[in-house]
C-alpha cells in the first residue's frame, strides 16, 4: 500500500557529509510523521530525526547540531543532511513513516541504506 524508497547512503571519511533521501508513495491520505532511524551492529535501532505532519522536528541526542532533516512541499520526501560525520555514525539507516491509509494508520519502514564512516 505504501512504499518508502531510500537513497544516498555510502562511504565517507570522518568529517565528511552525506545526504539521504526517502520518498513515500502509494495510497497515502496523510503522513503523520516521517524520518530516519539507524541501527549499528549489535545495537538497537535508534532515532536519528523525525518530522511531524505539523512540521515539528526531533533529533537524537548524538546527531544534534550535525544532522538536519528537511522535507519537500508535498511532505512525501524527507532529506537527511549529515555533516561532520563520525565513525560512530556508521550504521544502517532506515526511513520510517507513520501513514494514514484510508481510515487506519500504519507504520512503514524502508529497506535500509548503509552509511560507513572511516577515519
Secondary structure, DSSP 4 states (H G I P E B T S, - for coil): -EEEEEE--EEEETT--EEEEEEEEES-SEEEEEEEEEE-TTS--EEEEEEETTS-EEE-GGGTTTEEEEE-TTSSEEEEEE-S--GGG-EEEEEEEEEEETTEEEEEE---EEEEEE-
